[in-house]
Amino acid sequence: MRPIEDQVVLVTGATSGLGQALAQRLAQMGATVVAHGRDQGRLQALAEQVAASGGRGINTVRADLAEIRQVDSLADTVLQRHHRLHALVNNAGVGFGPPRGERELSVDGIELRFAVNHLAGYALARRLADRLAASAPARIVQVASAAQLALDPEEPLTAVNYDGITAYRRSKLAQIMATYDLAADLVGTGVTVNAVHPASFMDTAMVREYGQQPLSTVDEGLQAVLRLVTDPALDGVSGRYFNGIHSAEPDPQADDPAVRGWLRSFSEDLLRRART
């Protein structure tokens, strides 16, 4: 891998929690950080914080990942501004939501957690794959979760008996399944793709919204994700799921080629509908 000072790294969901900590740390290490967020004011505040701390200045890009057209716009902006891209960290996500919260839809009418946690990252990685390959060695890191639940192809978007935990867990398994497929597609390109559960119930706004007492610090999660971005020992390691810093096994459905094939077709169909 290249020295971190020579790398351009895109971090989604960079204005709070783990994403913010990661963007700040990478900038302090000398990387060129492209920080994504939904709110321009919070992006500006992040840029000012990094500058005040002595880190390398960061680039910011705003998009709402709950709308596929904005995901595509984010990809277009990154491709226009940066001729090299060495890492993509798909960190942005939607948590459980408040207890007994109602089912939410994305701008495109897709269940919100599936849309943001899986589909947006899937679309972004696919759009940026060629630029990453042209900049290789490069890495894609999917910030997933140990809280996984098998998907039901007959009812994939949790329209029946909805609760936020179920929707979240399904979306995170979908994210890992997509990781495995993309890693296989990118064999031989110099781009590795891995998923990681950073830490359990970190002290973030997402966890506090649900009313859960934090069990881990943001720094614990930061170390797990940062390792996948920067550790030379992971050169060439791809198509893996990590629990913290340890290699782990996800829900068995992730190893089922037939279900992964169904998910890929389903995801592509959702993207086609959202783009028309």
C-alpha positions in Angstrom: 0.0 0.0 0.0 1.0 3.6 -0.5 2.1 5.8 2.4 -1.0 7.4 3.9 0.2 10.9 3.0 -0.2 9.8 -0.7 -3.7 8.6 -0.3 -7.1 10.1 -1.1 -9.8 8.6 1.1 -13.5 9.1 0.9 -15.4 8.7 4.2 -19.2 8.8 4.1 -21.2 9.9 7.2 -18.2 11.9 8.3 -19.9 14.6 10.4 -20.6 12.7 13.5 -19.6 9.6 15.6 -17.3 7.1 14.0 -17.1 8.8 10.6 -16.1 12.1 12.1 -13.4 10.5 14.3 -12.1 8.6 11.2 -12.0 11.7 9.0 -10.2 13.6 11.7 -7.6 10.9 12.3 -6.9 10.3 8.7 -6.4 14.0 8.1 -4.0 14.2 11.1 -2.1 11.3 9.6 -1.7 13.3 6.4 -4.3 11.7 4.0 -6.3 13.7 1.6 -9.7 13.2 3.1 -13.0 13.6 1.2 -15.6 13.9 3.9 -19.3 13.3 3.0 -22.3 14.5 5.0 -25.9 15.6 4.6 -25.5 19.0 6.2 -23.2 21.7 4.8 -22.9 23.5 8.1 -21.7 20.4 9.9 -19.3 19.7 7.0 -17.9 23.2 7.3 -17.6 22.8 11.1 -15.6 19.5 10.6 -13.3 21.2 8.1 -12.6 24.0 10.7 -12.0 21.5 13.5 -9.5 19.6 11.4 -7.7 22.8 10.4 -7.6 24.0 14.0 -6.1 20.6 15.1 -3.3 20.9 12.6 -4.5 18.2 10.3 -4.3 18.3 6.6 -7.2 20.2 5.1 -10.1 18.1 4.0 -12.5 18.3 1.1 -16.2 18.1 1.7 -19.1 16.9 -0.4 -22.8 17.1 0.6 -25.4 14.5 -0.4 -28.4 12.7 1.2 -27.8 9.0 0.7 -31.5 8.3 1.1 -31.9 9.4 -2.5 -30.1 7.4 -5.2 -29.9 10.4 -7.5 -27.8 12.2 -4.8 -25.7 9.1 -4.4 -24.9 9.3 -8.1 -24.2 13.0 -7.8 -21.8 12.3 -4.9 -20.0 9.8 -7.1 -19.9 12.3 -10.0 -18.5 15.0 -7.8 -15.7 12.7 -6.4 -14.8 11.6 -9.9 -14.7 15.1 -11.2 -12.6 16.5 -8.3 -10.2 13.6 -7.7 -8.2 11.8 -10.4 -7.1 9.3 -7.8 -9.0 7.5 -5.1 -7.3 5.0 -2.8 -9.9 4.1 -0.2 -13.7 4.3 0.1 -15.1 3.9 3.6 -18.9 3.3 3.4 -19.6 4.4 7.0 -22.9 6.4 6.7 -25.9 4.6 8.1 -29.2 4.7 9.8 -29.6 3.0 13.2 -32.5 1.2 14.9 -34.4 4.5 15.3 -36.4 5.3 18.4 -38.1 2.5 20.2 -41.4 1.6 18.5 -40.6 4.0 15.7 -42.7 3.8 12.5 -41.5 2.4 9.3 -39.7 5.0 7.2 -39.1 5.3 3.5 -36.3 6.8 1.5 -36.9 9.5 -1.1 -37.2 6.7 -3.6 -39.9 4.9 -1.6 -37.5 2.2 -0.3 -37.4 1.1 3.3 -35.0 3.6 4.8 -32.5 1.4 6.5 -32.1 -0.9 3.5 -31.8 2.1 1.3 -29.0 3.9 3.2 -27.2 1.1 5.0 -27.0 -1.2 2.0 -28.2 0.2 -1.3 -26.4 3.6 -1.2 -23.1 2.1 -0.3 -23.6 -0.6 -3.0 -24.3 2.0 -5.6 -21.4 4.2 -4.6 -18.9 1.4 -4.5 -19.9 0.2 -8.0 -19.7 3.8 -9.4 -16.2 4.4 -7.9 -14.8 0.9 -8.6 -13.0 1.9 -11.8 -11.4 4.9 -10.3 -10.2 2.8 -7.3 -8.8 0.2 -9.6 -7.0 2.9 -11.7 -5.4 4.1 -8.4 -4.6 0.7 -7.0 -3.6 -0.6 -4.6 -6.9 0.6 -3.1 -9.4 -0.5 -0.5 -13.1 -0.5 0.1 -14.2 -0.8 3.8 -17.8 -1.5 4.6 -18.8 -0.5 8.2 -21.3 -3.2 8.9 -22.5 -4.8 12.2 -22.5 -8.0 14.1 -26.3 -7.5 14.4 -27.3 -9.5 11.3 -30.5 -11.1 10.3 -31.2 -13.4 7.3 -33.2 -11.8 4.5 -36.5 -13.2 3.3 -36.7 -12.9 -0.5 -40.5 -13.0 -0.2 -40.5 -10.0 2.2 -37.1 -8.2 1.9 -38.0 -4.7 2.9 -39.7 -5.4 6.3 -43.1 -4.2 5.2 -44.9 -6.6 7.5 -44.5 -6.6 11.3 -42.0 -3.8 11.0 -39.6 -2.8 13.7 -36.4 -0.8 13.3 -34.1 -3.5 14.8 -35.3 -6.1 12.2 -34.8 -3.7 9.3 -31.4 -2.6 10.5 -30.2 -6.2 11.0 -31.4 -7.2 7.5 -29.7 -4.2 5.9 -26.4 -4.9 7.6 -26.3 -8.5 6.4 -27.2 -7.3 2.9 -24.1 -5.0 3.2 -21.9 -7.9 4.0 -23.3 -10.0 1.2 -22.6 -7.2 -1.2 -19.1 -7.0 0.2 -18.4 -10.6 -0.7 -19.8 -10.2 -4.3 -17.8 -7.0 -5.0 -14.6 -8.5 -3.6 -15.1 -11.4 -6.1 -15.8 -9.0 -9.0 -12.6 -7.0 -8.2 -10.2 -9.9 -8.0 -7.0 -9.0 -9.9 -7.7 -5.2 -9.9 -5.6 -4.4 -6.8 -8.8 -3.3 -5.0 -9.7 -5.1 -1.7 -13.2 -5.1 -0.2 -13.8 -6.0 3.4 -16.6 -5.5 6.0 -16.2 -4.8 9.7 -18.3 -4.6 12.8 -16.3 -1.8 14.5 -17.6 -2.2 18.1 -20.9 -2.8 19.9 -23.2 0.1 20.9 -20.6 2.8 20.6 -21.2 6.1 22.3 -22.9 7.8 19.3 -26.1 9.7 18.6 -27.4 6.7 16.8 -27.2 4.5 19.9 -28.5 7.2 22.2 -31.5 7.7 20.0 -32.6 4.2 20.6 -32.1 4.7 24.4 -29.3 2.1 24.6 -26.6 2.5 27.2 -23.3 2.7 25.3 -21.1 -0.4 25.7 -18.0 0.8 23.7 -16.2 4.0 22.9 -16.0 5.6 19.5 -12.2 5.1 19.7 -12.6 1.3 19.9 -14.6 1.4 16.7 -12.1 3.8 15.1 -9.2 1.5 15.7 -11.0 -1.4 14.0 -11.9 0.6 10.9 -8.6 2.5 10.7 -6.8 -0.8 10.6 -8.7 -1.9 7.5 -7.8 1.4 5.8 -4.2 1.7 6.8 -2.6 -1.6 7.9 0.0 -2.9 5.4 -0.5 -6.4 6.8 -3.9 -6.4 5.1 -2.5 -5.8 1.6 -4.3 -8.3 -0.6 -6.8 -9.4 2.1 -10.2 -9.2 0.5 -13.7 -10.6 0.8 -13.6 -10.9 4.6 -15.7 -9.9 7.5 -14.1 -8.7 10.7 -15.5 -8.3 14.2 -13.3 -5.5 15.6 -9.8 -6.5 14.7 -10.5 -10.2 14.4 -11.6 -12.2 11.4 -15.1 -13.6 12.0 -17.9 -15.4 10.3 -21.1 -13.5 9.4 -24.7 -15.0 9.3 -24.5 -18.2 7.2 -26.7 -16.6 4.5 -23.7 -14.5 3.5 -22.1 -17.6 2.2 -25.1 -18.7 0.1 -24.3 -17.9 -3.6 -28.0 -18.2 -4.5 -29.2 -15.7 -2.0 -26.4 -13.3 -2.8 -27.4 -13.6 -6.5 -31.0 -12.8 -5.6 -29.9 -9.8 -3.5 -27.7 -8.5 -6.3 -30.5 -8.7 -8.8 -33.0 -7.2 -6.4 -30.6 -4.3 -5.6 -30.0 -3.6 -9.3 -33.7 -3.5 -9.9 -34.2 -1.0 -7.1 -31.5 1.1 -8.5 -33.0 1.1 -12.0 -36.4 2.1 -10.6 -34.8 4.9 -8.5 -32.9 6.3 -11.5 -35.9 6.4 -13.9 
